[in-house]
Amino acid sequence: MSRLDSFIRRLEAQRACLNRAAELVRGIDGVVLELGLGNGRTYDHLRQLFPQREIYVCERQVAAHPECIPPADRLLLGDMFDTLPAARNRLGGKVALAHFDAGTGDATANLKLAAGLRPLIAPLLRPGGILATQQAMEGPDLIPLPLPEGVAEGRYHLYQRT
Amino acid sequence: MSRLDSFIRRLEAQRACLNRAAELVRGIDGVVLELGLGNGRTYDHLRQLFPQREIYVCERQVAAHPECIPPADRLLLGDMFDTLPAARNRLGGKVALAHFDAGTGDATANLKLAAGLRPLIAPLLRPGGILATQQAMEGPDLIPLPLPEGVAEGRYHLYQRT
């Protein structure tokens, strides 16, 4: 499998998991949280999946396509290790869906980042809320859910907050 | 359709066209020319499709994944408007497959670049050789070929050199 093949598979897995997550949170009130804006492609997909919900986006420094920049009052600008704890008053227990994809090519660094962020993300989720993530984030308060058809085990992860 | 959807479609179209091109040049001797290295994902795919062929790569400044960097003697380093004419002695009429994807988000600039490069690329192709390109490059010496199933008209292009 080439890097082009595996990149396509990762994007397809991401999209399938986000689409599934949208079904799963249909009955759950709350906002959406995108952990990392990047070029804004995933944010654009979330906007289309959730036209009625507020979408908050964490980003260190915005470098997205101009049409994919969130409104300033929904942007948590800075290092997530600072902005997520600071957002706990505003967003704690109010997130219906959070999405994380470290997105770098360094698998070890990605896993370390995911492990560090897990305890900052979980308290923001509503009970029953969903976390979709490329990196594993298991824990007692995050129950793994089955993946959509066509997504291989481990390629992406869906968790439900207890 | 979200930007995530359209990005996935573009990558799938690229892969389908390269895979089809590999079948089309099976009986044609010659080298492969990748016009732009980027992160090296497409180069990696070409390496897997053509393990027996020399693959030459144009790039202004290499910034690819370390495992996707071509050997120095197959790298045409610099602006393609300089390197392609300079390569005519070495590669003229010897390319079985060339691939171009401008890859920026600016459609107008992409088309302008493609139009400028077309007369530099066509003479490098062998008669019967294939050009796979995201941007249209029709011309009297480049005959459009049907696209693989699932690739919408205009999303990618396959041409055969007369």
Contacts between the chains, C-beta under 8 A, distances in Angstrom:
chain1	res1	chain2	res2	distance
A	2	B	41	7.3
A	2	B	44	4.7
A	2	B	45	4.0
A	2	B	47	7.5
A	2	B	48	4.8
A	3	B	40	7.0
A	3	B	41	4.3
A	3	B	44	4.2
A	3	B	45	7.1
A	3	B	65	7.1
A	3	B	68	6.6
A	4	B	11	7.0
A	4	B	14	7.5
A	4	B	15	5.8
A	4	B	41	4.5
A	4	B	42	5.7
A	4	B	44	6.4
A	4	B	45	4.0
A	5	B	15	7.2
A	5	B	45	7.0
A	7	B	11	6.9
A	7	B	41	5.6
A	8	B	8	6.8
A	8	B	11	5.1
A	8	B	12	6.3
A	8	B	15	6.6
A	11	B	4	7.0
A	11	B	7	6.9
A	11	B	8	5.1
A	11	B	11	7.2
A	12	B	8	6.3
A	14	B	4	7.5
A	15	B	4	5.8
A	15	B	5	7.2
A	15	B	8	6.6
A	40	B	3	6.9
A	41	B	2	7.3
A	41	B	3	4.4
A	41	B	4	4.5
A	41	B	7	5.6
A	42	B	4	5.7
A	44	B	2	4.8
A	44	B	3	4.2
A	44	B	4	6.4
A	45	B	2	4.0
A	45	B	3	7.1
A	45	B	4	3.9
A	45	B	5	7.0
A	47	B	2	7.5
A	48	B	2	4.8
A	65	B	3	7.1
A	65	B	105	6.1
A	68	B	3	6.6
A	105	B	65	6.0
